[in-house]
Amino acid sequence: MSAPNVTIRLRGVSKAFGEKKVLDGINLDVAAGTSMVVIGGSGSGKSVLLKCILGLIEPDEGTIEIDGVNVLTAPREQQAELRSRIGMLFQNGALFDSLPVWENVAFGLLAQKKCTRAEAKSRAAAVLEQVGLAASVGEMSPSELSGGMQKRVGLARAIASQPEILFFDEPTTGLDPIMGAVIDGLIVDCVKRMGSTAIAITHDMASATRIGDRAAMLYKGRIVWEGLATSLLHSGNEMVDQFTHGRREGPIQMELRK
Amino acid sequence: MTAALDFVAWLGRFLLGACVASGRLALFCINGLSHIVRPPFYGRMFLRAFVEIGYFSLPVVALTAIFTGMVLALQSSTGLSRFSADSAVASLVVLSVTRELGPVLAGLMVAGRVGASIAAEIGTMRVTDQIDALSTLSTNPMKYLVAPRLLAGLIALPLLVVVADILGVMGGFIIATVKLGFNAATYLNNTLDFIQTDDVVSGLVKASVFGVLIVLMGCYQGYNSKGGAQGVGAATTSAVVSASVLILAFDYVLTELFFAR
């Protein structure tokens, strides 16, 4: 069993796609009420890691515990219950383009029967307000929104059911630095206000230091460093230093396909 | 010798691949159909799919049926007149339309229109993480995306075929009476004398099966698409081609079951 203050615990999590081993024995603890930022280059397995915890991808080996329960071996109903406590902000928003914004935001509430359809619109408007969007945005289609607004709506959808755990997949990718800072601020506000446990994956260093309490670096499917997010830029680890400062020379070699 | 071994190895890989693909499709089909009868039910998704498959396919199916009936009357008249069997035109038109051409042509038209649209929509949802997002919002994608569409296909296609049957026979009637000089009352009497319940029912059963096949291939190809816009395009093409081929193959099987002596 996990220590009581650890909400998410991964032990020896491995996943390969054919010959390519994407995760190679990941060990990671995320304490309750804290934010963990996972950094790493493109293709280092960050998204696969999140998808394994979410149950969207089944790892080949290892255990994934949420509040001490191994989600990989738990009965199906318990898995569904555990995962209903997770909210996720996808990299590109992943908003349902066939539904108006308010239905996107209230989708989880309706699915979990936390409100009726008649109440859903006002609940969605209240959550949109929390992320700085007017209620009138709820009537719009996702395709009518800018990138920053789509991220906000994605965030509203993720927090609508007040989940105990929040995942953020590259929350600032594709946004200008100011909008990135705004989104990070909203994420921090939401996480602190709800007291949620969060994992964010990013390769935006400014975002990582703003969102995270702790940070870990993933390289070739392994956690090569873990520490305070505030120490990311002066960690003393050669790989982290090369990555955070964007140096071409160093222990991390870009794999070029020949 | 090496070339022969290479060929055998290729054949083995091909057959194993075909078995794997068939197994996956069969499991997908069973999974999708089983969710039709297990709650929760998504009535709004069903209605949306029903309108999309049934109502919006009406014009194309209606036009196809009416022109098919007209061509059938014209062709059968010129052919049968060589044997002085012109009077069989009415029976030939009604049997051809209700047993075969109504369900098959409606199925092929809907496969082109709806199969492609389903594959493109679900494929886009797959490559933009919307299907993963459904899972994270306590919603089973098979239940939300696939089951309502399967049920809509199962119900909408027979209704479309009823319309196609009526319009196909009407097309034949128009050509027979206006162009070929048949007596209207005699033509209608011949039509009603020859048609039997089994002819219509067999066509409607075929239509239900075709409806499931069209939706199944659209959903399956879309659900398993990958690789961005190109992948969605490939899924769309595969959905239409595979549904069309399966419609023709199942048409033979069902005809054999209904009418083989």
Boltz contact constraints between the chains, C-beta under 6 A:
constraints:
  - contact:
      token1: [A, 54]
      token2: [B, 136]
      max_distance: 6.0
  - contact:
      token1: [A, 56]
      token2: [B, 132]
      max_distance: 6.0
  - contact:
      token1: [A, 56]
      token2: [B, 135]
      max_distance: 6.0
  - contact:
      token1: [A, 84]
      token2: [B, 138]
      max_distance: 6.0
  - contact:
      token1: [A, 88]
      token2: [B, 136]
      max_distance: 6.0
  - contact:
      token1: [A, 90]
      token2: [B, 129]
      max_distance: 6.0
  - contact:
      token1: [A, 90]
      token2: [B, 133]
      max_distance: 6.0
  - contact:
      token1: [A, 94]
      token2: [B, 129]
      max_distance: 6.0
  - contact:
      token1: [A, 94]
      token2: [B, 130]
      max_distance: 6.0
  - contact:
      token1: [A, 94]
      token2: [B, 133]
      max_distance: 6.0
  - contact:
      token1: [A, 96]
      token2: [B, 130]
      max_distance: 6.0
  - contact:
      token1: [A, 107]
      token2: [B, 137]
      max_distance: 6.0
  - contact:
      token1: [A, 108]
      token2: [B, 137]
      max_distance: 6.0
  - contact:
      token1: [A, 111]
      token2: [B, 137]
      max_distance: 6.0
  - contact:
      token1: [A, 111]
      token2: [B, 138]
      max_distance: 6.0
  - contact:
      token1: [A, 111]
      token2: [B, 139]
      max_distance: 6.0
  - contact:
      token1: [A, 112]
      token2: [B, 138]
      max_distance: 6.0
